[in-house]
Every structure is written in C-alpha cells, then in structure tokens.
Amino acid sequence: MRKLLEKSRKYEEVIELMYMDKGGTISKRKVKVLHIHSEIFVAYCFLRKAKRTFIIDHVLAAVPIIHKEKTVV
C-alpha cells in the first residue's frame, strides 16, 4: 500500500481509496497524496474539499484513477 501512495505522490496522480476511520466507518474517497510520513499521509480529499490526514494502516484498498483520452476522428 505504501508503494502505491509513494508512486501517486511522485507522479501527482489522483487515487481512489476505501478508508476505515477510527470509529469503523468505511468511506470511498478520491484523494491526491501531498506528504507521506511514517504511519500517516496527508492528502487533499475531493469528498471533503480539504486537506486531510489518513492513517496508512486504515486504507483498505487503493487504485489510481486513469483518465482515458477521448479521440475524435
């Protein structure tokens, strides 16, 4: 999971993740990773429209969002 977060930060990719908060509530979020620390990372959350701090171990799944280009012929 950490490698995916580092890669998304390096290439400034937006990722979609399933996240479980401290209370056990699961949410689906689109984020852009800004900083990674030992056990947490800071990201811009498009759901909350603000910077948020996430615990790496609470990320259940993460995938990069790939935008396909539309070709007009």
Secondary structure, DSSP 8 states (H G I E B T S, - for coil): -HHHHHHHHHTT-EEEEEEE-TTS-EEEEEEEEEEE-SSEEEEEETTTTEEEEEEGGGEEEEEE---------
